[in-house]
Every structure is written in C-alpha cells, then in structure tokens.
Amino acid sequence: MECSHPRDLPGIDEGIALMTLVDSLPDDRREAFVLTQLLDMPYDEAARGSSCPVGTISSRISRARTALCAMLDDTSGPALAC
C-alpha cells in the first residue's frame, strides 16, 4: 500500500517551496546550510565533514541565507522579511 502525504496540512506547501529554493543553491552552500540549519549540526563538525575551515562554513551559510532571502523576495514580494 502506498502512502501519500496530505497536501492540505499547514506548512506542507511552504516546506516544499523552501526545499526547492534550497536545492537551487550551489552545492557547497547547500551542504553547509542543510547540515547546520536543517540538521542542526555544529559548525565545527560540518567543517570537518566538508574538509574546510569553520570560517568557510560560516561564509557559505551566510551566502546561502542571503541567496534564499533574495529568492524569497523575488517570488513573494515584500510580504516576507528576512
């Protein structure tokens, strides 16, 4: 039996939209963002896993956030503030 997720639950469409935006990030920024912001991995652990300095992880996350906010502004107008 195949299960499907109900589409009428609050937040489902927003979650799908967010993941679509996250998927459009460059690989290194997406990896840093997902590891630290979605999986709650400490920055130092993400840095070790990505074989780069912690400062690089911080920079990638900052750039990912900036890009995501810009993409949200482009798609939703001024209603959302980042």
N, C-alpha and C positions, 0 to 999 in steps of 0.2 A: 504494500500500500504506500503510495507516495503522499507525503505531507507537503502542503504549501503554507506559507505564512500569510495570514490575513493582511490585506492591503489597507484596511480601514482603521488600523490601530494608530494612535497618535505617535508621531515621530518616525514611522517607517519610511515614508517618502523622503523626509529630511535626511535620514540616515543613508539612504540610497544616493541621494544627491551629494551628500558630503563625501561618500566613498568614491563617487565618480570624479569629484574635484581632486581628491587625494590621489587617485590613480593617474591623474594628468600631470602630477609633479614629476620633475626629473628623478631618476632612480635614487640618487644619493640623498636627496631631500626627503623623498617619500619614506625611505628606510628609516632615517633619523626621526621623522615625525611619528611614524607608526610605532616604532619601538618605544619612544619616550612619552608620547602624548596619548596614544591609544592603548598600549600595553603596559604603560606605567613603569618602564624600565629606567633605572637611574642612568644619568648621563654618562658616568664613568664606565658603566657596564656596556652601554650602547657603543661607546667609543672603542672599547676593547673588541667587541664583536665586529665592528666595522673597520678595525685596524687603522684608526686615526686618532688624533688628539681630541680631548674633551672640547677644546675651543672650536674645533672644526664641527663637532656635533652641534654645539650651541649655535654656531653660524648657520648651519644647514636648517636647523629648526626655525630660527628667526626668519630666514628667507622663505621657508615653506609657509609659515604663518602669514607673512606679508603677501605672498602669492595667493594663498587661499582667501584672504580678505579682499584682495583685488578682484579675484574671480567671483566672489560673492557679491561685491558691489556691482560688477558687470551684469550679473544675472538677476539680481533682486532689487536694484536701485538703492536709494538712500535709507530704506527702512531698517536695514541691518547695520549695526555699528560694530566694528572690530577693534 
